[in-house]
Amino acid sequence: MPEGDTVWRTARDLHQALAGGLLTRCDLRVPALATADLTGRRITEVVPRGKHLLARAEGGLTLHSHLGMDGSWRIHAPGERWRGGPEHQIRAVLGTAAAVAVGYRLPVLDLLRTADEAGVVGHLGPDLLGPGWDAAEAVRRLLADPARTVGDAVLDQRNLAGIGNVYKSELCFLLRISPWLPVAQLPSPERLTTLAKKLLEVNKARTARITTADPRPDHRLWVYGRAGRPCRRCGTPVRGAEQGKAGQERPTYWCPRCQEGPAPDGPNG
């Protein structure tokens, strides 16, 4: 699933391509929006909210989308061949005289009043890349369930919005804590939220995410996706396991030597 930095870049690109231009084409290919048409309106801005995208149009309307696991928005010049996937995967097309934005495989697409945006994003915690970041509120929410594991707590967008599987694993490694550590045992919750914001901020404009400070293709991440390979810090084989409630498991990677705390049961634990 795309992380907050990917969504931030998508919002930036959509805003640059569409904002201020008169929509000459609007094709929303989901049954609930079959008769909806924004043609003739202008997109005033496109903003990210955690992992959600809000394209605000004249007249107080917002086109809300979420990328889910593999959704994307692609920007094309008029007349350019679309390259985001097969035709049947297209869920939205927004076009101006200068650009065409095509949304592929979007699991969430709805049109609502801008005044009602809280109905789709109001549950989210403080946004790591959004205006009005509230570090104290993020810590409060993170610690609200003391027995919950750090890995589960940071992925919960109701606590702080923007972290996905990659940052979950990388954040825990950099803090030298196990993803299975209960949040009540965090030595410094404030350090976690501060580092999480820093990681997303420094990567938000990059197409290649880097947490190691080494931009070489195979050296950009500390542990994510590296199960069985040596830890970059100590050489111990990195481990990988699923974490989360049944049916909501997500892959997690960690170094059993560098990261203190409990580990999961099972052959990969």
Rosetta blueprint (number, residue, H / E / L):
1 M L
2 P L
3 E L
4 G H
5 D H
6 T H
7 V H
8 W H
9 R H
10 T H
11 A H
12 R H
13 D H
14 L H
15 H H
16 Q H
17 A H
18 L H
19 A L
20 G L
21 G L
22 L E
23 L L
24 T L
25 R E
26 C E
27 D E
28 L E
29 R L
30 V L
31 P H
32 A H
33 L H
34 A L
35 T L
36 A L
37 D L
38 L L
39 T L
40 G L
41 R L
42 R E
43 I E
44 T E
45 E E
46 V E
47 V E
48 P E
49 R E
50 G L
51 K L
52 H E
53 L E
54 L E
55 A E
56 R E
57 A E
58 E L
59 G L
60 G L
61 L E
62 T E
63 L E
64 H E
65 S E
66 H E
67 L L
68 G L
69 M L
70 D L
71 G L
72 S E
73 W E
74 R E
75 I E
76 H E
77 A L
78 P L
79 G L
80 E L
81 R L
82 W L
83 R L
84 G L
85 G L
86 P L
87 E H
88 H H
89 Q H
90 I E
91 R E
92 A E
93 V E
94 L E
95 G E
96 T L
97 A L
98 A L
99 A L
100 V E
101 A E
102 V E
103 G E
104 Y E
105 R L
106 L L
107 P L
108 V E
109 L E
110 D E
111 L E
112 L E
113 R E
114 T H
115 A H
116 D H
117 E L
118 A H
119 G H
120 V H
121 V H
122 G L
123 H L
124 L L
125 G L
126 P L
127 D E
128 L L
129 L L
130 G L
131 P L
132 G L
133 W L
134 D L
135 A H
136 A H
137 E H
138 A H
139 V H
140 R H
141 R H
142 L H
143 L L
144 A L
145 D L
146 P L
147 A L
148 R L
149 T E
150 V H
151 G H
152 D H
153 A H
154 V H
155 L H
156 D L
157 Q L
158 R L
159 N L
160 L L
161 A E
162 G L
163 I L
164 G L
165 N H
166 V H
167 Y H
168 K H
169 S H
170 E H
171 L H
172 C H
173 F H
174 L H
175 L L
176 R L
177 I E
178 S L
179 P L
180 W L
181 L L
182 P E
183 V H
184 A H
185 Q H
186 L L
187 P L
188 S L
189 P H
190 E H
191 R H
192 L H
193 T H
194 T H
195 L H
196 A H
197 K H
198 K H
199 L H
200 L H
201 E H
202 V H
203 N H
204 K L
205 A L
206 R L
207 T L
208 A L
209 R L
210 I L
211 T L
212 T L
213 A L
214 D L
215 P L
216 R L
217 P L
218 D L
219 H L
220 R L
221 L L
222 W L
223 V L
224 Y L
225 G L
226 R L
227 A L
228 G L
229 R L
230 P E
231 C L
232 R L
233 R L
234 C L
235 G L
236 T L
237 P E
238 V L
239 R E
240 G E
241 A E
242 E E
243 Q E
244 G L
245 K L
246 A L
247 G L
248 Q L
249 E L
250 R E
251 P E
252 T E
253 Y E
254 W E
255 C L
256 P L
257 R L
258 C L
259 Q L
260 E E
261 G L
262 P L
263 A L
264 P L
265 D L
266 G L
267 P L
268 N L
269 G L
